[in-house]
Each structure stands twice: as C-alpha cells, then as structure tokens.
C-alpha cells in the first residue's frame, strides 16, 4: 500500500470508477483506477493506493 499525493484525489474522482474492496481485512470505499484501488481515510486527508493482489472482493458501483 502506498500513500499518494493530495492532487491525485481529484484525478481518481474524475477518471476512476467508484468501487468498494476489502483491504487488509477492512472494507473500504474508493475508486478503481486502472488495476489499482485508491481510497482515503475517514476525513479524506490521506489517500492510499492498493495494487493488484493487495485488495479482495472488489465491487463496482453503478451510476
């Protein structure tokens, strides 16, 4: 899991697909960007990225 720069959050919201996934045993809401799952902490201060194999049970949200 990697911490991302703050400006990446806007890119993830525009280009990513809303999704939820299990990361390290906790269910997280975030965005699927390519083959990476991007999510934030509760206050949307830190944005983190989980690469392939680091997240499970991905569910995409429909608009």
PDB file of N, CA, C and O in Angstrom:
ATOM      1  N   UNK A   1       0.841  -1.163   0.000  1.00  0.00           N
ATOM      2  CA  UNK A   1       0.000   0.000   0.000  1.00  0.00           C
ATOM      3  C   UNK A   1       0.893   1.236   0.000  1.00  0.00           C
ATOM      4  O   UNK A   1       1.863   1.306   0.755  1.00  0.00           O
ATOM      5  N   UNK A   2       0.565   2.209  -0.847  1.00  0.00           N
ATOM      6  CA  UNK A   2       1.351   3.432  -0.958  1.00  0.00           C
ATOM      7  C   UNK A   2       0.482   4.635  -0.653  1.00  0.00           C
ATOM      8  O   UNK A   2      -0.701   4.652  -0.991  1.00  0.00           O
ATOM      9  N   UNK A   3       1.069   5.654  -0.007  1.00  0.00           N
ATOM     10  CA  UNK A   3       0.379   6.925   0.230  1.00  0.00           C
ATOM     11  C   UNK A   3       0.577   7.780  -1.014  1.00  0.00           C
ATOM     12  O   UNK A   3       1.676   7.846  -1.564  1.00  0.00           O
ATOM     13  N   UNK A   4      -0.493   8.433  -1.453  1.00  0.00           N
ATOM     14  CA  UNK A   4      -0.465   9.218  -2.685  1.00  0.00           C
ATOM     15  C   UNK A   4      -0.454  10.715  -2.399  1.00  0.00           C
ATOM     16  O   UNK A   4      -0.875  11.141  -1.323  1.00  0.00           O
ATOM     17  N   UNK A   5       0.023  11.518  -3.350  1.00  0.00           N
ATOM     18  CA  UNK A   5      -0.035  12.974  -3.178  1.00  0.00           C
ATOM     19  C   UNK A   5      -1.481  13.464  -3.209  1.00  0.00           C
ATOM     20  O   UNK A   5      -2.359  12.797  -3.758  1.00  0.00           O
ATOM     21  N   UNK A   6      -1.719  14.630  -2.617  1.00  0.00           N
ATOM     22  CA  UNK A   6      -3.081  15.159  -2.495  1.00  0.00           C
ATOM     23  C   UNK A   6      -3.746  15.418  -3.833  1.00  0.00           C
ATOM     24  O   UNK A   6      -4.952  15.214  -3.966  1.00  0.00           O
ATOM     25  N   UNK A   7      -2.986  15.865  -4.832  1.00  0.00           N
ATOM     26  CA  UNK A   7      -3.597  16.190  -6.119  1.00  0.00           C
ATOM     27  C   UNK A   7      -4.110  14.958  -6.862  1.00  0.00           C
ATOM     28  O   UNK A   7      -4.892  15.091  -7.803  1.00  0.00           O
ATOM     29  N   UNK A   8      -3.686  13.777  -6.460  1.00  0.00           N
ATOM     30  CA  UNK A   8      -4.147  12.554  -7.108  1.00  0.00           C
ATOM     31  C   UNK A   8      -5.618  12.271  -6.800  1.00  0.00           C
ATOM     32  O   UNK A   8      -6.285  11.579  -7.569  1.00  0.00           O
ATOM     33  N   UNK A   9      -6.127  12.790  -5.699  1.00  0.00           N
ATOM     34  CA  UNK A   9      -7.516  12.552  -5.306  1.00  0.00           C
ATOM     35  C   UNK A   9      -8.480  13.071  -6.366  1.00  0.00           C
ATOM     36  O   UNK A   9      -9.459  12.398  -6.688  1.00  0.00           O
ATOM     37  N   UNK A  10      -8.224  14.243  -6.906  1.00  0.00           N
ATOM     38  CA  UNK A  10      -9.102  14.800  -7.938  1.00  0.00           C
ATOM     39  C   UNK A  10      -9.053  13.957  -9.205  1.00  0.00           C
ATOM     40  O   UNK A  10     -10.082  13.743  -9.847  1.00  0.00           O
ATOM     41  N   UNK A  11      -7.881  13.481  -9.566  1.00  0.00           N
ATOM     42  CA  UNK A  11      -7.737  12.631 -10.741  1.00  0.00           C
ATOM     43  C   UNK A  11      -8.502  11.322 -10.554  1.00  0.00           C
ATOM     44  O   UNK A  11      -9.171  10.853 -11.475  1.00  0.00           O
ATOM     45  N   UNK A  12      -8.404  10.740  -9.370  1.00  0.00           N
ATOM     46  CA  UNK A  12      -9.110   9.478  -9.096  1.00  0.00           C
ATOM     47  C   UNK A  12     -10.620   9.677  -9.181  1.00  0.00           C
ATOM     48  O   UNK A  12     -11.329   8.811  -9.694  1.00  0.00           O
ATOM     49  N   UNK A  13     -11.112  10.795  -8.688  1.00  0.00           N
ATOM     50  CA  UNK A  13     -12.554  11.051  -8.748  1.00  0.00           C
ATOM     51  C   UNK A  13     -13.040  11.242 -10.178  1.00  0.00           C
ATOM     52  O   UNK A  13     -14.148  10.824 -10.512  1.00  0.00           O
ATOM     53  N   UNK A  14     -12.232  11.865 -11.024  1.00  0.00           N
ATOM     54  CA  UNK A  14     -12.632  12.125 -12.405  1.00  0.00           C
ATOM     55  C   UNK A  14     -12.486  10.897 -13.296  1.00  0.00           C
ATOM     56  O   UNK A  14     -13.377  10.596 -14.091  1.00  0.00           O
ATOM     57  N   UNK A  15     -11.366  10.186 -13.168  1.00  0.00           N
ATOM     58  CA  UNK A  15     -11.060   9.102 -14.094  1.00  0.00           C
ATOM     59  C   UNK A  15     -11.384   7.714 -13.560  1.00  0.00           C
ATOM     60  O   UNK A  15     -11.543   6.775 -14.340  1.00  0.00           O
ATOM     61  N   UNK A  16     -11.483   7.572 -12.241  1.00  0.00           N
ATOM     62  CA  UNK A  16     -11.716   6.255 -11.654  1.00  0.00           C
ATOM     63  C   UNK A  16     -13.189   5.884 -11.605  1.00  0.00           C
ATOM     64  O   UNK A  16     -14.064   6.729 -11.794  1.00  0.00           O
ATOM     65  N   UNK A  17     -13.447   4.615 -11.350  1.00  0.00           N
ATOM     66  CA  UNK A  17     -14.819   4.119 -11.174  1.00  0.00           C
ATOM     67  C   UNK A  17     -15.053   3.892  -9.691  1.00  0.00           C
ATOM     68  O   UNK A  17     -14.215   3.294  -9.016  1.00  0.00           O
ATOM     69  N   UNK A  18     -16.184   4.364  -9.176  1.00  0.00           N
ATOM     70  CA  UNK A  18     -16.489   4.160  -7.765  1.00  0.00           C
ATOM     71  C   UNK A  18     -16.578   2.675  -7.479  1.00  0.00           C
ATOM     72  O   UNK A  18     -17.185   1.913  -8.231  1.00  0.00           O
ATOM     73  N   UNK A  19     -15.957   2.277  -6.370  1.00  0.00           N
ATOM     74  CA  UNK A  19     -15.914   0.860  -6.024  1.00  0.00           C
ATOM     75  C   UNK A  19     -15.727   0.711  -4.523  1.00  0.00           C
ATOM     76  O   UNK A  19     -15.450   1.680  -3.818  1.00  0.00           O
ATOM     77  N   UNK A  20     -15.881  -0.510  -4.051  1.00  0.00           N
ATOM     78  CA  UNK A  20     -15.543  -0.854  -2.676  1.00  0.00           C
ATOM     79  C   UNK A  20     -14.770  -2.168  -2.721  1.00  0.00           C
ATOM     80  O   UNK A  20     -15.008  -3.020  -3.577  1.00  0.00           O
ATOM     81  N   UNK A  21     -13.838  -2.310  -1.775  1.00  0.00           N
ATOM     82  CA  UNK A  21     -12.999  -3.505  -1.746  1.00  0.00           C
ATOM     83  C   UNK A  21     -12.534  -3.745  -0.317  1.00  0.00           C
ATOM     84  O   UNK A  21     -12.575  -2.849   0.526  1.00  0.00           O
ATOM     85  N   UNK A  22     -12.095  -4.965  -0.063  1.00  0.00           N
ATOM     86  CA  UNK A  22     -11.529  -5.313   1.228  1.00  0.00           C
ATOM     87  C   UNK A  22     -10.009  -5.163   1.130  1.00  0.00           C
ATOM     88  O   UNK A  22      -9.359  -5.806   0.306  1.00  0.00           O
ATOM     89  N   UNK A  23      -9.455  -4.296   1.992  1.00  0.00           N
ATOM     90  CA  UNK A  23      -8.012  -4.056   2.037  1.00  0.00           C
ATOM     91  C   UNK A  23      -7.552  -4.318   3.464  1.00  0.00           C
ATOM     92  O   UNK A  23      -8.048  -3.694   4.402  1.00  0.00           O
ATOM     93  N   UNK A  24      -6.621  -5.225   3.630  1.00  0.00           N
ATOM     94  CA  UNK A  24      -6.084  -5.589   4.950  1.00  0.00           C
ATOM     95  C   UNK A  24      -7.194  -5.942   5.939  1.00  0.00           C
ATOM     96  O   UNK A  24      -7.120  -5.580   7.113  1.00  0.00           O
ATOM     97  N   UNK A  25      -8.207  -6.639   5.473  1.00  0.00           N
ATOM     98  CA  UNK A  25      -9.277  -7.103   6.341  1.00  0.00           C
ATOM     99  C   UNK A  25     -10.369  -6.087   6.628  1.00  0.00           C
ATOM    100  O   UNK A  25     -11.305  -6.399   7.365  1.00  0.00           O
ATOM    101  N   UNK A  26     -10.287  -4.888   6.076  1.00  0.00           N
ATOM    102  CA  UNK A  26     -11.313  -3.854   6.301  1.00  0.00           C
ATOM    103  C   UNK A  26     -11.939  -3.455   4.976  1.00  0.00           C
ATOM    104  O   UNK A  26     -11.256  -3.329   3.959  1.00  0.00           O
ATOM    105  N   UNK A  27     -13.241  -3.261   5.004  1.00  0.00           N
ATOM    106  CA  UNK A  27     -13.966  -2.854   3.806  1.00  0.00           C
ATOM    107  C   UNK A  27     -13.758  -1.359   3.591  1.00  0.00           C
ATOM    108  O   UNK A  27     -13.968  -0.572   4.514  1.00  0.00           O
ATOM    109  N   UNK A  28     -13.352  -0.957   2.399  1.00  0.00           N
ATOM    110  CA  UNK A  28     -13.070   0.440   2.082  1.00  0.00           C
ATOM    111  C   UNK A  28     -13.850   0.871   0.844  1.00  0.00           C
ATOM    112  O   UNK A  28     -14.037   0.085  -0.085  1.00  0.00           O
ATOM    113  N   UNK A  29     -14.298   2.109   0.835  1.00  0.00           N
ATOM    114  CA  UNK A  29     -14.930   2.702  -0.343  1.00  0.00           C
ATOM    115  C   UNK A  29     -13.894   3.574  -1.015  1.00  0.00           C
ATOM    116  O   UNK A  29     -13.144   4.281  -0.341  1.00  0.00           O
ATOM    117  N   UNK A  30     -13.841   3.534  -2.334  1.00  0.00           N
ATOM    118  CA  UNK A  30     -12.854   4.329  -3.052  1.00  0.00           C
ATOM    119  C   UNK A  30     -13.098   4.280  -4.540  1.00  0.00           C
ATOM    120  O   UNK A  30     -14.243   4.247  -4.992  1.00  0.00           O
ATOM    121  N   UNK A  31     -12.014   4.276  -5.308  1.00  0.00           N
ATOM    122  CA  UNK A  31     -12.087   4.318  -6.755  1.00  0.00           C
ATOM    123  C   UNK A  31     -11.134   3.303  -7.352  1.00  0.00           C
ATOM    124  O   UNK A  31     -10.041   3.081  -6.830  1.00  0.00           O
ATOM    125  N   UNK A  32     -11.551   2.685  -8.452  1.00  0.00           N
ATOM    126  CA  UNK A  32     -10.703   1.781  -9.203  1.00  0.00           C
ATOM    127  C   UNK A  32     -10.123   2.581 -10.362  1.00  0.00           C
ATOM    128  O   UNK A  32     -10.855   3.053 -11.232  1.00  0.00           O
ATOM    129  N   UNK A  33      -8.796   2.728 -10.362  1.00  0.00           N
ATOM    130  CA  UNK A  33      -8.094   3.463 -11.418  1.00  0.00           C
ATOM    131  C   UNK A  33      -7.139   2.475 -12.067  1.00  0.00           C
ATOM    132  O   UNK A  33      -6.124   2.098 -11.481  1.00  0.00           O
ATOM    133  N   UNK A  34      -7.472   2.061 -13.278  1.00  0.00           N
ATOM    134  CA  UNK A  34      -6.686   1.010 -13.932  1.00  0.00           C
ATOM    135  C   UNK A  34      -6.856  -0.284 -13.176  1.00  0.00           C
ATOM    136  O   UNK A  34      -7.976  -0.773 -13.028  1.00  0.00           O
ATOM    137  N   UNK A  35      -5.756  -0.851 -12.691  1.00  0.00           N
ATOM    138  CA  UNK A  35      -5.850  -2.072 -11.891  1.00  0.00           C
ATOM    139  C   UNK A  35      -5.455  -1.806 -10.434  1.00  0.00           C
ATOM    140  O   UNK A  35      -5.044  -2.719  -9.717  1.00  0.00           O
ATOM    141  N   UNK A  36      -5.585  -0.547 -10.007  1.00  0.00           N
ATOM    142  CA  UNK A  36      -5.249  -0.169  -8.636  1.00  0.00           C
ATOM    143  C   UNK A  36      -6.491   0.391  -7.939  1.00  0.00           C
ATOM    144  O   UNK A  36      -7.301   1.087  -8.551  1.00  0.00           O
ATOM    145  N   UNK A  37      -6.622   0.080  -6.667  1.00  0.00           N
ATOM    146  CA  UNK A  37      -7.742   0.569  -5.865  1.00  0.00           C
ATOM    147  C   UNK A  37      -7.228   1.718  -5.005  1.00  0.00           C
ATOM    148  O   UNK A  37      -6.274   1.554  -4.245  1.00  0.00           O
ATOM    149  N   UNK A  38      -7.867   2.889  -5.128  1.00  0.00           N
ATOM    150  CA  UNK A  38      -7.462   4.100  -4.423  1.00  0.00           C
ATOM    151  C   UNK A  38      -8.548   4.448  -3.418  1.00  0.00           C
ATOM    152  O   UNK A  38      -9.728   4.494  -3.765  1.00  0.00           O
ATOM    153  N   UNK A  39      -8.151   4.695  -2.161  1.00  0.00           N
ATOM    154  CA  UNK A  39      -9.132   5.007  -1.122  1.00  0.00           C
ATOM    155  C   UNK A  39      -8.529   6.010  -0.149  1.00  0.00           C
ATOM    156  O   UNK A  39      -7.315   6.214  -0.133  1.00  0.00           O
ATOM    157  N   UNK A  40      -9.378   6.637   0.661  1.00  0.00           N
ATOM    158  CA  UNK A  40      -8.903   7.632   1.621  1.00  0.00           C
ATOM    159  C   UNK A  40      -9.258   7.202   3.034  1.00  0.00           C
ATOM    160  O   UNK A  40     -10.013   6.254   3.254  1.00  0.00           O
ATOM    161  N   UNK A  41      -8.686   7.934   3.986  1.00  0.00           N
ATOM    162  CA  UNK A  41      -9.060   7.714   5.376  1.00  0.00           C
ATOM    163  C   UNK A  41     -10.431   8.358   5.614  1.00  0.00           C
ATOM    164  O   UNK A  41     -11.028   8.907   4.687  1.00  0.00           O
ATOM    165  N   UNK A  42     -10.910   8.294   6.803  1.00  0.00           N
ATOM    166  CA  UNK A  42     -12.258   8.772   7.130  1.00  0.00           C
ATOM    167  C   UNK A  42     -12.447  10.255   6.825  1.00  0.00           C
ATOM    168  O   UNK A  42     -13.536  10.670   6.431  1.00  0.00           O
ATOM    169  N   UNK A  43     -11.401  11.053   7.003  1.00  0.00           N
ATOM    170  CA  UNK A  43     -11.508  12.506   6.823  1.00  0.00           C
ATOM    171  C   UNK A  43     -10.992  12.978   5.470  1.00  0.00           C
ATOM    172  O   UNK A  43     -10.894  14.181   5.232  1.00  0.00           O
ATOM    173  N   UNK A  44     -10.663  12.042   4.580  1.00  0.00           N
ATOM    174  CA  UNK A  44     -10.139  12.311   3.242  1.00  0.00           C
ATOM    175  C   UNK A  44      -8.889  13.182   3.277  1.00  0.00           C
ATOM    176  O   UNK A  44      -8.714  14.068   2.441  1.00  0.00           O
ATOM    177  N   UNK A  45      -8.022  12.922   4.256  1.00  0.00           N
ATOM    178  CA  UNK A  45      -6.751  13.644   4.344  1.00  0.00           C
ATOM    179  C   UNK A  45      -5.654  12.837   3.653  1.00  0.00           C
ATOM    180  O   UNK A  45      -4.911  13.371   2.828  1.00  0.00           O
ATOM    181  N   UNK A  46      -5.554  11.565   3.986  1.00  0.00           N
ATOM    182  CA  UNK A  46      -4.572  10.671   3.379  1.00  0.00           C
ATOM    183  C   UNK A  46      -5.234   9.805   2.320  1.00  0.00           C
ATOM    184  O   UNK A  46      -6.268   9.189   2.578  1.00  0.00           O
ATOM    185  N   UNK A  47      -4.655   9.754   1.148  1.00  0.00           N
ATOM    186  CA  UNK A  47      -5.135   8.872   0.088  1.00  0.00           C
ATOM    187  C   UNK A  47      -4.114   7.771  -0.090  1.00  0.00           C
ATOM    188  O   UNK A  47      -2.913   8.033  -0.161  1.00  0.00           O
ATOM    189  N   UNK A  48      -4.592   6.525  -0.164  1.00  0.00           N
ATOM    190  CA  UNK A  48      -3.712   5.374  -0.279  1.00  0.00           C
ATOM    191  C   UNK A  48      -4.084   4.558  -1.513  1.00  0.00           C
ATOM    192  O   UNK A  48      -5.211   4.615  -2.005  1.00  0.00           O
ATOM    193  N   UNK A  49      -3.119   3.810  -1.989  1.00  0.00           N
ATOM    194  CA  UNK A  49      -3.304   3.000  -3.185  1.00  0.00           C
ATOM    195  C   UNK A  49      -2.955   1.562  -2.873  1.00  0.00           C
ATOM    196  O   UNK A  49      -1.886   1.279  -2.332  1.00  0.00           O
ATOM    197  N   UNK A  50      -3.845   0.659  -3.209  1.00  0.00           N
ATOM    198  CA  UNK A  50      -3.585  -0.770  -3.063  1.00  0.00           C
ATOM    199  C   UNK A  50      -3.457  -1.358  -4.466  1.00  0.00           C
ATOM    200  O   UNK A  50      -4.372  -1.247  -5.281  1.00  0.00           O
ATOM    201  N   UNK A  51      -2.341  -1.969  -4.731  1.00  0.00           N
ATOM    202  CA  UNK A  51      -2.088  -2.545  -6.039  1.00  0.00           C
ATOM    203  C   UNK A  51      -2.762  -3.900  -6.197  1.00  0.00           C
ATOM    204  O   UNK A  51      -3.398  -4.393  -5.265  1.00  0.00           O
ATOM    205  N   UNK A  52      -2.625  -4.502  -7.370  1.00  0.00           N
ATOM    206  CA  UNK A  52      -3.210  -5.821  -7.609  1.00  0.00           C
ATOM    207  C   UNK A  52      -2.697  -6.829  -6.580  1.00  0.00           C
ATOM    208  O   UNK A  52      -1.497  -6.882  -6.311  1.00  0.00           O
ATOM    209  N   UNK A  53      -3.582  -7.610  -6.018  1.00  0.00           N
ATOM    210  CA  UNK A  53      -3.213  -8.603  -5.021  1.00  0.00           C
ATOM    211  C   UNK A  53      -3.290  -8.085  -3.598  1.00  0.00           C
ATOM    212  O   UNK A  53      -3.260  -8.882  -2.660  1.00  0.00           O
ATOM    213  N   UNK A  54      -3.388  -6.774  -3.402  1.00  0.00           N
ATOM    214  CA  UNK A  54      -3.485  -6.207  -2.058  1.00  0.00           C
ATOM    215  C   UNK A  54      -4.933  -5.976  -1.634  1.00  0.00           C
ATOM    216  O   UNK A  54      -5.196  -5.709  -0.462  1.00  0.00           O
ATOM    217  N   UNK A  55      -5.871  -6.074  -2.569  1.00  0.00           N
ATOM    218  CA  UNK A  55      -7.275  -5.907  -2.222  1.00  0.00           C
ATOM    219  C   UNK A  55      -8.071  -7.107  -2.728  1.00  0.00           C
ATOM    220  O   UNK A  55      -7.673  -7.775  -3.683  1.00  0.00           O
ATOM    221  N   UNK A  56      -9.208  -7.370  -2.068  1.00  0.00           N
ATOM    222  CA  UNK A  56     -10.051  -8.502  -2.431  1.00  0.00           C
ATOM    223  C   UNK A  56     -11.501  -8.045  -2.514  1.00  0.00           C
ATOM    224  O   UNK A  56     -11.837  -6.940  -2.088  1.00  0.00           O
ATOM    225  N   UNK A  57     -12.339  -8.883  -3.053  1.00  0.00           N
ATOM    226  CA  UNK A  57     -13.786  -8.689  -3.086  1.00  0.00           C
ATOM    227  C   UNK A  57     -14.172  -7.304  -3.617  1.00  0.00           C
ATOM    228  O   UNK A  57     -14.909  -6.561  -2.969  1.00  0.00           O
ATOM    229  N   UNK A  58     -13.670  -6.980  -4.787  1.00  0.00           N
ATOM    230  CA  UNK A  58     -13.956  -5.689  -5.413  1.00  0.00           C
ATOM    231  C   UNK A  58     -15.379  -5.671  -5.947  1.00  0.00           C
ATOM    232  O   UNK A  58     -15.824  -6.621  -6.592  1.00  0.00           O
ATOM    233  N   UNK A  59     -16.084  -4.586  -5.673  1.00  0.00           N
ATOM    234  CA  UNK A  59     -17.435  -4.374  -6.195  1.00  0.00           C
ATOM    235  C   UNK A  59     -17.502  -2.982  -6.786  1.00  0.00           C
ATOM    236  O   UNK A  59     -17.237  -1.993  -6.103  1.00  0.00           O
ATOM    237  N   UNK A  60     -17.856  -2.909  -8.057  1.00  0.00           N
ATOM    238  CA  UNK A  60     -18.002  -1.618  -8.723  1.00  0.00           C
ATOM    239  C   UNK A  60     -19.390  -1.077  -8.520  1.00  0.00           C
ATOM    240  O   UNK A  60     -20.357  -1.839  -8.503  1.00  0.00           O
ATOM    241  N   UNK A  61     -19.508   0.228  -8.365  1.00  0.00           N
ATOM    242  CA  UNK A  61     -20.811   0.870  -8.179  1.00  0.00           C
ATOM    243  C   UNK A  61     -21.311   1.354  -9.513  1.00  0.00           C
ATOM    244  O   UNK A  61     -20.533   1.843 -10.332  1.00  0.00           O
ATOM    245  N   UNK A  62     -22.582   1.225  -9.736  1.00  0.00           N
ATOM    246  CA  UNK A  62     -23.196   1.724 -10.974  1.00  0.00           C
ATOM    247  C   UNK A  62     -23.741   3.116 -10.726  1.00  0.00           C
ATOM    248  O   UNK A  62     -24.187   3.440  -9.626  1.00  0.00           O
ATOM    249  N   UNK A  63     -23.699   3.922 -11.754  1.00  0.00           N
ATOM    250  CA  UNK A  63     -24.235   5.282 -11.642  1.00  0.00           C
ATOM    251  C   UNK A  63     -25.664   5.304 -12.092  1.00  0.00           C
ATOM    252  O   UNK A  63     -26.301   6.358 -12.075  1.00  0.00           O
TER     253      UNK A  63
END
